[in-house]
Amino acid sequence: MADKVGVQVVRMSFSRDQSESPPMYRRTVVQLELKGRYPEVKQLLSELLARRPGVLALRAMDLRRAESSKADAAPSDIDASIELRLFEPVAPAEHTVRPEAYGQ
């Protein structure tokens, strides 16, 4: 999707969110490093959030002007660090404690 709007994905990582969360959801941290023009970065983020309403949430965003000293950086390019949270429903069996787990 990023290529369609002219945004370069420099880095993408996924990790489990270890903080307390309701047992009905598994939370995943999605970190993106993007490069492109601001309107295209904004469009990509809007499309990502619109495709997964109620499941994908914006946690943090940092926008910086791209270093113009680099040969491949246009004056209007930005570097964007974006952190998203992905909330995935957990099947009831995954968060239910069964008596046999305690030897009963």
URWO-V593422 format. One record per helix or strand. SS is the DSSP state (@ for helix, = for strand). FROM is the first residue (numbers start at 1). LEN is the number of residues. If there is no record, write none. Layout:
[[SS	FROM	LEN] [SS	FROM	LEN]]
This chain:
[[@	2	4] [=	8	9] [=	25	13] [@	38	14] [=	56	10] [=	77	13] [@	92	4] [@	99	4]]
